Amino acid sequence: MNYYKQFAEMLGLELEQEFVLLDDDGNRKNKYTYKFTEDGVLYKPPTFTNWSINSLATIGNLLNGDVKAVPKPWKPKYGKAYWYYIDAKRVDWSYWNSTVLDLLNWKIGNCFQTEEEAETKGKEIVEQLKKEYEEA
């Protein structure tokens, strides 16, 4: 038995969820994308399509707090459905067509794979934006 799933959860991640590494200043450590699997930590450079097994140094850096794992935002594929939270205290869905509304929803983090995610995470995002606007 290994503990990669528990380690990923400890970092606020799920198995197979892609993430990047940030340093203490919030800058990306490198251009790689990472993910935890049952087999360990994998990485992929931006120009590769295949994943490679990572060294234990990445796990050590995460444990020591030298880097922070930050999930990459989910991006819908062209023509595929996504969910988002709207102001009328409800969620809606649309097909991704790279419209301005699609891009704005994605940029603020209001773009989700499921209705349930839009109801919880999307609502939090929209409420925070409204609060920031009212305080400005």
C-alpha positions in Angstrom: 0.0 0.0 0.0 1.2 3.5 -0.8 0.1 6.9 0.5 0.0 9.0 -2.6 -3.7 9.5 -2.4 -3.5 10.7 1.2 -0.5 12.9 0.4 -2.4 14.5 -2.5 -5.4 15.1 -0.3 -3.2 16.7 2.4 -2.1 19.2 -0.3 -5.8 19.8 -1.3 -5.5 17.8 -4.5 -7.0 14.6 -5.9 -5.4 11.8 -7.7 -4.9 12.6 -11.4 -5.6 16.4 -10.8 -3.0 18.4 -12.6 -1.1 21.1 -10.7 1.9 23.4 -10.9 4.6 24.3 -8.3 4.9 27.8 -6.9 7.8 29.2 -4.8 7.4 31.4 -1.7 6.9 34.5 -3.9 4.1 32.9 -5.9 6.2 32.3 -9.0 6.1 29.1 -11.0 9.1 27.0 -10.1 9.2 25.6 -13.7 7.0 25.1 -16.7 6.1 21.5 -15.8 2.7 20.2 -15.0 2.5 17.6 -12.3 -0.1 15.1 -11.0 -0.3 12.4 -8.3 -1.2 8.9 -9.3 -1.3 5.6 -7.5 2.2 5.1 -8.8 3.7 8.4 -7.6 4.2 11.9 -8.8 4.4 12.4 -12.5 5.5 15.4 -14.5 5.1 16.6 -18.1 7.0 19.4 -19.8 4.8 21.7 -21.9 6.0 20.3 -25.2 5.5 16.6 -24.2 2.3 14.6 -24.4 3.5 11.7 -22.2 3.9 11.8 -18.4 7.2 10.8 -16.7 7.8 9.6 -13.2 9.2 12.3 -11.0 12.0 12.1 -8.5 11.4 12.0 -4.7 12.9 15.5 -4.6 9.5 17.0 -5.6 7.8 15.2 -2.7 10.6 16.4 -0.4 10.2 20.0 -1.6 6.4 19.8 -1.0 6.9 18.3 2.5 9.5 20.9 3.4 7.2 23.7 2.2 9.8 24.8 -0.3 7.1 24.8 -3.0 3.3 24.9 -3.0 1.1 22.7 -5.2 -1.5 24.8 -7.0 -4.2 23.0 -9.1 -4.4 24.0 -12.7 -7.8 25.4 -13.6 -10.1 23.1 -15.6 -10.5 24.1 -19.2 -13.5 22.8 -21.2 -12.9 21.6 -24.8 -14.4 23.5 -27.7 -18.1 22.5 -28.1 -18.3 20.7 -24.7 -20.7 21.7 -22.0 -19.6 23.5 -18.8 -21.5 24.9 -15.8 -21.3 28.3 -14.2 -23.0 30.3 -11.4 -25.1 33.3 -12.4 -26.3 36.1 -10.2 -29.9 34.9 -9.9 -28.7 32.5 -7.2 -28.7 29.6 -9.6 -26.4 27.8 -12.1 -26.6 27.5 -15.8 -24.7 25.7 -18.5 -23.4 26.5 -21.9 -21.3 24.9 -24.7 -17.7 26.2 -24.8 -17.3 28.3 -27.9 -14.6 30.7 -26.7 -17.0 33.6 -26.6 -16.2 36.6 -24.3 -18.6 35.2 -21.7 -16.9 31.8 -21.8 -13.5 33.4 -21.5 -14.6 35.7 -18.6 -16.1 32.8 -16.7 -13.0 30.8 -17.1 -10.7 33.7 -16.1 -12.5 34.3 -12.8 -12.7 30.6 -12.0 -16.5 30.3 -12.7 -16.2 27.4 -15.1 -17.0 23.9 -13.8 -17.4 20.3 -15.0 -20.5 19.7 -12.8 -23.6 21.5 -11.6 -22.7 20.7 -8.0 -19.3 22.4 -8.3 -20.9 25.5 -9.9 -23.4 25.7 -7.0 -20.7 25.7 -4.3 -17.5 27.0 -5.7 -19.1 29.3 -8.3 -21.4 30.9 -5.8 -18.4 31.6 -3.5 -16.5 33.3 -6.4 -19.4 35.4 -7.5 -20.2 36.5 -4.0 -16.5 37.5 -3.4 -16.6 39.5 -6.7 -19.7 41.3 -5.6 -18.2 42.1 -2.2 -15.1 43.5 -3.8 -17.1 45.7 -6.1 -19.2 47.1 -3.3 -16.1 47.9 -1.2 -14.4 49.7 -4.1 
